[in-house]
Amino acid sequence: MLSPPDANHPALVRIPPWVQEKLSPKAVDYIKRVHHWVETECIPAEPIVKAQLAKFGRWKTPPLIHELRAKAKKEGLFNLFLPKSFGSLSPGLTNLEYSCCAEIMGRCYWAAQVRRDIGVNVWVMDS
């Protein structure tokens, strides 16, 4: 079970107890970091991204996405979906742990694109 300070963190309050029991300390850290990223970088930037999409069209990636992608990579929030078999490129999260991050990213429709986690959704749709 999560420690009391973690259990009350906004990133973790919606996670069911049976999932909380299975989260590693590393996963809890990633979940908190993803929550902070979405809340401070993605959601406030939504009007800018929408304006850039209107200006450049939907088939060109808005410049802000490229900027945020570089920041996410620098902060270690890139390719979170990669399994452990990818070695140093993988954050080492289980599917369950990654799903907690993905749920938070879903609060901003383009957050996964910034952090290069969009590939997972494509694989699921192709299945």
C-alpha positions as CSV (number, residue, x, y, z in Angstrom):
1,M,0.0,0.0,0.0
2,L,1.1,3.6,-0.6
3,S,2.5,5.6,2.2
4,P,0.1,8.3,3.6
5,P,1.8,11.2,1.8
6,D,1.7,9.3,-1.5
7,A,-1.8,8.0,-1.1
8,N,-3.1,11.6,-0.9
9,H,-1.1,12.9,-3.9
10,P,-3.5,14.1,-6.6
11,A,-1.8,11.8,-9.2
12,L,-2.6,8.7,-7.1
13,V,-6.0,9.3,-5.5
14,R,-7.9,7.8,-8.4
15,I,-5.9,4.6,-8.5
16,P,-7.8,1.7,-7.0
17,P,-6.2,0.1,-3.8
18,W,-5.6,-3.2,-5.6
19,V,-3.5,-1.4,-8.2
20,Q,-1.7,0.8,-5.5
21,E,-0.5,-2.5,-3.9
22,K,1.3,-3.5,-7.0
23,L,3.1,-0.2,-7.8
24,S,6.8,-0.1,-7.3
25,P,8.4,3.0,-5.7
26,K,9.8,3.8,-9.2
27,A,6.4,3.7,-10.7
28,V,4.9,6.0,-8.1
29,D,7.7,8.5,-8.9
30,Y,6.9,8.3,-12.6
31,I,3.2,8.7,-12.0
32,K,3.8,11.8,-9.9
33,R,6.2,13.2,-12.5
34,V,3.7,12.5,-15.4
35,H,0.9,14.2,-13.4
36,H,3.1,17.2,-12.8
37,W,4.1,17.3,-16.5
38,V,0.5,17.2,-17.7
39,E,-0.7,19.7,-15.2
40,T,2.1,22.3,-15.7
41,E,3.2,21.8,-19.3
42,C,0.4,20.3,-21.4
43,I,-2.9,21.6,-20.0
44,P,-1.7,25.2,-19.9
45,A,-0.4,24.9,-23.4
46,E,-3.7,23.7,-25.0
47,P,-4.8,27.1,-26.3
48,I,-1.3,27.5,-28.0
49,V,-1.4,24.1,-29.6
50,K,-4.9,24.6,-30.9
51,A,-3.9,28.0,-32.4
52,Q,-0.8,26.4,-34.0
53,L,-3.0,23.5,-35.4
54,A,-5.3,26.1,-36.9
55,K,-2.4,28.0,-38.4
56,F,-0.3,25.1,-39.7
57,G,-3.1,22.5,-40.4
58,R,-3.6,19.1,-38.8
59,W,-1.0,17.3,-40.9
60,K,2.0,19.4,-39.5
61,T,3.1,18.9,-36.0
62,P,2.8,22.2,-34.1
63,P,6.2,23.8,-33.1
64,L,5.2,23.7,-29.4
65,I,4.9,19.9,-29.6
66,H,8.5,19.7,-30.7
67,E,9.6,22.0,-27.9
68,L,7.7,20.1,-25.3
69,R,9.0,16.8,-26.7
70,A,12.6,17.9,-26.2
71,K,11.8,19.0,-22.6
72,A,10.1,15.6,-21.9
73,K,13.1,13.7,-23.2
74,K,15.4,15.8,-21.1
75,E,13.3,15.1,-18.0
76,G,13.2,11.3,-18.6
77,L,9.5,11.2,-19.5
78,F,10.0,9.8,-23.0
79,N,9.0,6.4,-24.4
80,L,7.5,5.3,-21.0
81,F,5.7,2.4,-22.8
82,L,8.9,0.6,-23.8
83,P,9.2,-2.8,-22.0
84,K,12.3,-3.8,-20.0
85,S,13.6,-5.7,-23.0
86,F,14.6,-2.4,-24.5
87,G,17.3,-2.0,-21.8
88,S,18.4,1.5,-21.1
89,L,15.8,3.0,-23.4
90,S,13.0,1.6,-21.1
91,P,11.9,3.2,-17.8
92,G,11.2,-0.4,-16.6
93,L,7.5,0.0,-15.9
94,T,5.1,-2.9,-16.0
95,N,2.0,-2.6,-18.2
96,L,-0.1,-1.9,-15.1
97,E,2.3,0.8,-13.9
98,Y,2.4,2.4,-17.4
99,S,-1.4,2.3,-17.6
100,C,-1.5,4.7,-14.6
101,C,0.7,7.1,-16.5
102,A,-1.4,6.7,-19.6
103,E,-4.6,7.5,-17.8
104,I,-3.1,10.8,-16.6
105,M,-1.9,11.6,-20.1
106,G,-5.4,11.1,-21.4
107,R,-6.5,14.2,-19.6
108,C,-4.8,16.2,-22.4
109,Y,-5.5,14.7,-25.8
110,W,-2.0,15.4,-27.2
111,A,0.1,14.8,-24.1
112,A,1.1,11.3,-25.3
113,Q,2.3,12.7,-28.6
114,V,4.7,15.0,-26.7
115,R,6.1,12.1,-24.7
116,R,6.2,9.7,-27.7
117,D,3.8,7.3,-26.1
118,I,1.4,7.5,-29.0
119,G,2.7,4.2,-30.5
120,V,1.0,2.2,-27.8
121,N,-2.4,3.4,-28.8
122,V,-1.7,2.6,-32.5
123,W,-0.7,-1.0,-31.5
124,V,-3.9,-1.5,-29.5
125,M,-6.0,-0.2,-32.4
126,D,-4.3,-2.5,-34.9
127,S,-4.9,-5.6,-32.7
